[in-house]
Amino acid sequence: MAERLWTIGVIVIKSFSGLFEQCHNSFNSQAWMVGRVTMEKDFTEGRKPDLPKPGKTFPRTPHVADKEAKSFAIAVDSKGKLGWDENEIDGDHIIELLNESVSDQYLQYLQDKNISYIFAGKDSIDFAYALSQLYDVFGIKTLMLEGGGHINGSLLHARLIDEVSILVMPFADGTPNTPTSFEVAAGLPKKAIQELELADVKTLDHGVVWLKYTAR
C-alpha cells in the first residue's frame, strides 16, 4: 500500500513540474536566473568545484566564454562555490554572477570549463549593476527570475522586477517558518510595499491557477 501511495505521489509531482515547465517555456525570455542554493538543489546536485593549484591572477572583468550563445542560465554565486560538469543547462549557456572577493583559482576553474562570468560588487551583489552588465556584455534584455525567496526579495527591494508570475497549487501547508516568495534581508532599509496590478488569470490542469501581475 505504501509503495502504491509513493508511486501516485511521484506522478503528481511530475504533473506539477510539467506545468511549471509549460509556463516557463511560454515566456520569450533570453535568460533565467537562480541563486546558488536553488542551482545546487535542482541542477548541480551539490557538486563541488575541483579547483586547480594557485597560479595565475585574473582581472575582475567580465569573461565571455561563448560569443555565439543566444540563451543563458545565470547563477548568482557570489563567493564561487558551484561545481559544474558542463557549460550549459538544457542548451542555455551558463553565466556565473560573482563578487570581486572570489578566488583566482575559481576563475581559472570557470575558464577551464568555458563558463562565462561577470562581477557585480566587491563583497556583495549589486543587482542593478549586474543587470546592466548582462545587457552590455551579453545583450540580455529579458530575464526570468526563478530563484528562492532571498534572491527574489533582493531584486524586489531594488525595484528591478517588472512582472510577477505565480502558480497557485491546490495544497495547504501550515509548516512553521516556511519560506516566502520574497525574503528581504533584515539589514536593508525599509521601503514601501511594491504594488502590483493583476494582468491575467488562467486555470490550468490539476486545479492550478496561474496569476500574472505587473509592477506599478
Backbone hydrogen bonds in HBPLUS format (Angstrom, degrees):
<---DONOR---> <-ACCEPTOR-->    atom                        ^
c    i                          cat <-CA-CA->   ^        H-A-AA   ^      H-
h    n   atom  resd res      DA  || num        DHA   H-A  angle D-A-AA Bond
n    s   type  num  typ     dist DA aas  dist angle  dist       angle   num
A0005-LEU N   A0001-MET O   3.05 MM   4  6.39 158.3  2.10 151.5 156.4     1
A0006-TRP N   A0002-ALA O   2.93 MM   4  6.18 158.7  1.97 150.7 156.9     2
A0007-THR N   A0003-GLU O   2.96 MM   4  6.19 156.0  2.02 148.3 154.2     3
A0008-ILE N   A0004-ARG O   3.09 MM   4  6.38 159.7  2.13 148.6 153.6     4
A0009-GLY N   A0005-LEU O   2.92 MM   4  6.19 155.6  1.98 148.4 155.6     5
A0010-VAL N   A0006-TRP O   3.00 MM   4  6.35 153.5  2.07 149.9 155.9     6
A0011-ILE N   A0007-THR O   3.09 MM   4  6.41 160.2  2.13 150.8 155.6     7
A0012-VAL N   A0008-ILE O   2.94 MM   4  6.24 160.1  1.98 154.3 159.6     8
A0013-ILE N   A0009-GLY O   2.95 MM   4  6.18 164.3  1.98 152.9 156.8     9
A0014-LYS N   A0010-VAL O   2.94 MM   4  6.16 161.6  1.98 151.7 156.6    10
A0015-SER N   A0011-ILE O   2.97 MM   4  6.20 148.3  2.07 144.2 153.1    11
A0016-PHE N   A0012-VAL O   3.07 MM   4  6.42 160.8  2.11 155.5 158.9    12
A0017-SER N   A0013-ILE O   2.88 MM   4  6.08 156.2  1.94 149.7 157.4    13
A0018-GLY N   A0014-LYS O   2.87 MM   4  6.03 149.8  1.96 143.6 151.2    14
A0019-LEU N   A0015-SER O   3.14 MM   4  6.48 145.1  2.26 141.3 150.3    15
A0020-PHE N   A0016-PHE O   3.06 MM   4  6.39 154.7  2.12 147.4 153.9    16
A0021-GLU N   A0017-SER O   3.03 MM   4  6.36 162.3  2.06 150.8 154.7    17
A0022-GLN N   A0018-GLY O   2.91 MM   4  6.09 150.2  2.00 141.5 150.4    18
A0023-CYS N   A0019-LEU O   2.97 MM   4  6.25 158.9  2.02 151.3 155.5    19
A0024-HIS N   A0020-PHE O   2.84 MM   4  6.07 161.5  1.87 152.6 158.7    20
A0025-ASN N   A0021-GLU O   2.91 MM   4  6.04 163.2  1.94 150.6 153.9    21
A0026-SER N   A0023-CYS O   3.10 MM   3  5.16 142.6  2.25  98.8 110.0    22
A0027-PHE N   A0024-HIS O   3.30 MM   3  5.94 162.1  2.33 114.3 119.1    23
A0030-GLN N   A0142-THR O   3.24 MM 112  5.61 135.5  2.45 122.6 132.1    24
A0072-PHE N   A0030-GLN O   3.01 MM  42  6.46 149.1  2.11 146.0 155.2    25
A0144-MET N   A0031-ALA O   2.81 MM 113  6.15 163.7  1.83 142.5 147.1    26
A0032-TRP N   A0072-PHE O   3.08 MM  40  6.55 146.9  2.19 148.6 156.9    27
A0074-ILE N   A0032-TRP O   2.79 MM  42  6.04 175.0  1.79 164.2 165.7    28
A0033-MET N   A0144-MET O   2.85 MM 111  6.26 149.3  1.95 158.2 161.5    29
A0146-GLU N   A0033-MET O   2.86 MM 113  5.86 173.0  1.87 162.5 164.8    30
A0034-VAL N   A0074-ILE O   3.08 MM  40  6.52 155.6  2.14 170.2 173.5    31
A0076-VAL N   A0034-VAL O   2.97 MM  42  6.27 165.6  1.99 154.6 158.9    32
A0039-MET N   A0035-GLY O   2.99 MM   4  6.16 160.7  2.03 152.7 158.9    33
A0040-GLU N   A0036-ARG O   2.84 MM   4  6.04 160.0  1.88 154.4 159.3    34
A0041-LYS N   A0037-VAL O   3.01 MM   4  6.17 160.6  2.05 148.8 154.1    35
A0042-ASP N   A0038-THR O   2.92 MM   4  5.91 167.7  1.93 154.5 157.6    36
A0043-PHE N   A0039-MET O   2.93 MM   4  5.20 146.3  2.04 135.9 142.7    37
A0044-THR N   A0039-MET O   2.93 MM   5  6.19 163.2  1.95 151.6 156.2    38
A0045-GLU N   A0040-GLU O   2.92 MM   5  5.24 111.2  2.41 136.9 145.1    39
A0046-GLY N   A0040-GLU O   3.14 MM   6  4.77 136.2  2.34 117.2 126.4    40
A0047-ARG N   A0044-THR O   3.13 MM   3  5.56 157.2  2.18 113.2 120.0    41
A0083-GLY N   A0047-ARG O   3.07 MM  36  4.89 125.1  2.39 138.6 129.5    42
A0063-HIS N   A0117-TYR O   2.87 MM  54  5.27 168.0  1.88 156.7 159.1    43
A0117-TYR N   A0063-HIS O   3.01 MM  54  5.27 153.6  2.08 139.7 146.7    44
A0069-ALA N   A0066-ASP O   3.39 MM   3  5.64 165.2  2.42 107.6 111.8    45
A0093-HIS N   A0071-SER O   2.94 MM  22  6.26 140.9  2.10 147.6 137.7    46
A0073-ALA N   A0093-HIS O   2.82 MM  20  5.81 157.9  1.87 134.0 138.6    47
A0095-ILE N   A0073-ALA O   2.92 MM  22  6.20 155.6  1.98 149.7 152.4    48
A0075-ALA N   A0095-ILE O   2.92 MM  20  6.29 160.2  1.96 159.5 166.0    49
A0097-LEU N   A0075-ALA O   2.82 MM  22  5.93 164.5  1.84 164.0 159.9    50
A0077-ASP N   A0097-LEU O   2.99 MM  20  5.72 148.7  2.09 142.0 152.0    51
A0080-GLY N   A0077-ASP O   2.99 MM   3  5.39 157.8  2.04 118.3 125.5    52
A0099-ASN N   A0078-SER O   3.07 MM  21  4.96 155.5  2.14 130.3 123.8    53
A0094-ILE N   A0087-ASN O   2.99 MM   7  5.54 167.0  2.01 137.1 136.4    54
A0089-ILE N   A0092-ASP O   2.85 MM   3  5.08 151.8  1.93 135.5 142.3    55
A0092-ASP N   A0089-ILE O   2.92 MM   3  5.08 165.8  1.94 114.4 118.5    56
A0116-SER N   A0094-ILE O   3.25 MM  22  6.33 143.2  2.39 168.1 157.6    57
A0096-GLU N   A0116-SER O   2.87 MM  20  6.24 164.2  1.89 138.9 140.7    58
A0118-ILE N   A0096-GLU O   3.01 MM  22  6.50 150.0  2.10 166.4 175.2    59
A0098-LEU N   A0118-ILE O   2.98 MM  20  6.15 176.7  1.98 161.2 161.8    60
A0120-ALA N   A0098-LEU O   2.90 MM  22  6.22 152.5  1.98 163.1 169.4    61
A0102-VAL N   A0099-ASN O   3.27 MM   3  6.14 167.1  2.29 126.2 127.5    62
A0100-GLU N   A0121-GLY O   2.81 MM  21  6.19 155.1  1.87 146.8 155.3    63
A0107-LEU N   A0103-SER O   3.29 MM   4  6.68 151.9  2.38 141.3 148.7    64
A0108-GLN N   A0104-ASP O   2.92 MM   4  6.21 155.3  1.98 148.8 155.4    65
A0109-TYR N   A0105-GLN O   2.92 MM   4  6.16 152.6  1.99 142.4 150.4    66
A0110-LEU N   A0106-TYR O   2.94 MM   4  6.27 156.6  2.00 149.8 154.5    67
A0111-GLN N   A0107-LEU O   2.97 MM   4  6.21 160.8  2.01 149.2 154.6    68
A0112-ASP N   A0108-GLN O   2.88 MM   4  6.09 155.8  1.94 149.7 156.6    69
A0113-LYS N   A0109-TYR O   3.10 MM   4  6.32 137.6  2.29 139.6 150.8    70
A0113-LYS N   A0110-LEU O   3.13 MM   3  5.02 126.4  2.43  92.4 106.4    71
A0115-ILE N   A0110-LEU O   2.95 MM   5  5.13 172.7  1.96 150.0 150.7    72
A0114-ASN N   A0111-GLN O   3.07 MM   3  4.93 158.3  2.11 101.2 107.8    73
A0126-ASP N   A0120-ALA O   2.70 MM   6  5.43 161.0  1.74 161.3 168.1    74
A0130-ALA N   A0126-ASP O   2.90 MM   4  6.18 153.2  1.98 148.5 157.4    75
A0131-LEU N   A0127-PHE O   2.89 MM   4  6.07 163.4  1.92 150.8 153.3    76
A0132-SER N   A0128-ALA O   3.12 MM   4  6.34 153.6  2.19 142.5 149.8    77
A0133-GLN N   A0129-TYR O   3.04 MM   4  6.31 150.6  2.13 146.7 154.3    78
A0134-LEU N   A0130-ALA O   2.94 MM   4  6.24 157.3  1.99 151.1 157.8    79
A0135-TYR N   A0131-LEU O   3.11 MM   4  6.34 144.7  2.24 141.3 149.7    80
A0136-ASP N   A0132-SER O   2.90 MM   4  6.12 167.0  1.92 147.3 151.4    81
A0137-VAL N   A0133-GLN O   2.73 MM   4  5.60 172.2  1.73 156.5 159.1    82
A0138-PHE N   A0134-LEU O   3.19 MM   4  5.33 142.0  2.34 114.1 125.2    83
A0140-ILE N   A0134-LEU O   3.10 MM   6  5.60 167.9  2.12 132.0 128.2    84
A0139-GLY N   A0135-TYR O   2.88 MM   4  4.33 132.6  2.11 115.6 123.0    85
A0152-ASN N   A0148-GLY O   3.07 MM   4  6.18 164.5  2.10 158.9 163.5    86
A0153-GLY N   A0149-GLY O   2.81 MM   4  5.80 154.5  1.88 139.6 147.3    87
A0183-GLU N   A0149-GLY O   2.68 MM  34  4.72 162.7  1.71 123.8 117.5    88
A0154-SER N   A0150-HIS O   2.93 MM   4  6.13 147.1  2.04 142.0 150.7    89
A0155-LEU N   A0151-ILE O   3.18 MM   4  6.44 162.3  2.21 151.4 153.6    90
A0156-LEU N   A0152-ASN O   2.94 MM   4  6.13 152.8  2.01 147.3 156.1    91
A0157-HIS N   A0153-GLY O   2.84 MM   4  5.92 159.6  1.88 146.0 151.3    92
A0158-ALA N   A0154-SER O   3.13 MM   4  6.32 143.3  2.27 135.8 145.3    93
A0160-LEU N   A0155-LEU O   2.94 MM   5  5.27 169.2  1.96 157.2 158.2    94
A0159-ARG N   A0156-LEU O   2.97 MM   3  4.98 158.1  2.02 105.6 111.6    95
A0215-ALA N   A0162-ASP O   2.87 MM  53  5.19 168.7  1.89 138.5 138.3    96
A0164-VAL N   A0213-TYR O   2.82 MM  49  5.06 157.8  1.86 139.2 146.9    97
A0213-TYR N   A0164-VAL O   2.80 MM  49  5.06 158.4  1.85 153.0 159.6    98
A0166-ILE N   A0211-LEU O   2.84 MM  45  5.15 167.1  1.86 154.6 159.1    99
A0211-LEU N   A0166-ILE O   2.83 MM  45  5.15 168.4  1.85 159.8 161.7   100
A0168-VAL N   A0209-VAL O   2.77 MM  41  5.11 172.6  1.78 160.7 161.4   101
A0209-VAL N   A0168-VAL O   3.14 MM  41  5.11 161.4  2.18 139.5 144.5   102
A0171-PHE N   A0169-MET O   2.82 MM   2  5.59 139.6  1.99 101.7  91.7   103
A0188-LEU N   A0185-ALA O   3.18 MM   3  5.74 163.3  2.21 116.6 121.6   104
A0216-ARG N   A0195-GLU O   2.97 MM  21  5.55 176.7  1.97 146.9 146.6   105
A0197-GLU N   A0214-THR O   2.79 MM  17  5.23 156.5  1.84 151.0 159.2   106
A0214-THR N   A0197-GLU O   2.89 MM  17  5.23 159.0  1.93 145.7 149.3   107
A0199-ALA N   A0212-LYS O   2.74 MM  13  5.41 171.5  1.75 149.3 149.7   108
A0200-ASP N   A0212-LYS O   3.29 MM  12  5.08 152.0  2.37 134.2 132.2   109
A0212-LYS N   A0200-ASP O   2.96 MM  12  5.08 156.3  2.01 154.5 151.2   110
A0202-LYS N   A0210-TRP O   2.91 MM   8  5.03 153.0  1.99 142.3 150.3   111
A0210-TRP N   A0202-LYS O   2.74 MM   8  5.03 171.7  1.74 158.3 161.3   112
A0204-LEU N   A0208-VAL O   2.69 MM   4  5.06 170.0  1.70 160.9 162.4   113
A0208-VAL N   A0205-ASP O   3.29 MM   3  6.00 162.2  2.32 119.9 124.0   114
